[in-house]
Amino acid sequence: MRKTITLCSYFFLTLILFLPSSFSLKAEKADEHLAAPRISFLEPAPGLNKKRFWGVAATQVAGYGTTLYLLDQLWYQEYPRQGFNFHNDLEDWLQMDKLGHVTAAYHLSRLGAQSFEWAGLGPRSSTWLGTISAVGFMGVVEILDGFSTGWGFSLADFTANKIGAASFVSQQLIWQEQKILYKFSFSRTPLAELRPAILGHNLREQMLKDYNGQTYWVSLNLQSLSGYHIFPQWLNLAVGHGAYGMLSSRASHQVSPHYERYRQWYIAPDIDWQRIPTNSPLLSTLFSALNFIKAPAPALEYNRMEGLKVHLIFF
């Protein structure tokens, strides 16, 4: 079984992962002598909330242990351990898996930062802690890869993780907002039926394994980047990258039938859900989760096999 620790597996298995509470909080403490206002559970605390912070820390400990156990059962158990080794997989899937690492690191950083803000830490500290939590977790997984005979430590994966995390933290520190988002979409393909052991037997597995059906997007907020208020504040323009014809990790593998491997490029409108005004903490939380997914919309596609194509709705 090939390695399938990609965007979806990182995102869903580590949704509740946060960094340990070993960092100094002295700059973020609220005045404990002031009466705290009553707030909704889903709203961020106005200052450091010790119960929330320790709850986040406890969730992190449980999340780390549970996730690493699941990874061991799902991916590492079938392969014996060995001395630390490297594996160059940059060309295996036309870099689709690397885009998954970038997107995963970006959103884990974002979710980690939001969790620390919910606990009452300031924006700057939350940004750094959320980013370090994402890089730390994904780095542990890469090290485990290095000791497995099934694959090895991938410098390309390691670098992609850093790019995704750096994209989040740099935007927060420079702009105090996310003007450029990374998103994911998936559509089932007939190729999975040809090699279900590699590309997945069902929808859940195919979302993780079938790179032919995955698309990764860079979603740009038009109003924020251009400065023109003629654009709705929630309207984005997304540029997507996909690939097709991949029945094995490398084109040189002898696979029957043979498909030409090629890239797909897309441009489509998108929605930045977190920029939709709402006074509901519940809706705000749901919008934050939705920002992982590219909104279905009309799209233009270009690939070298078919040229320019129009999709009335593409996801």
Order of alpha helices (4+ residues) and beta strands (2+ residues): alpha-alpha-alpha-alpha-alpha-beta-alpha-alpha-alpha-beta-alpha-beta-beta-alpha-beta-beta
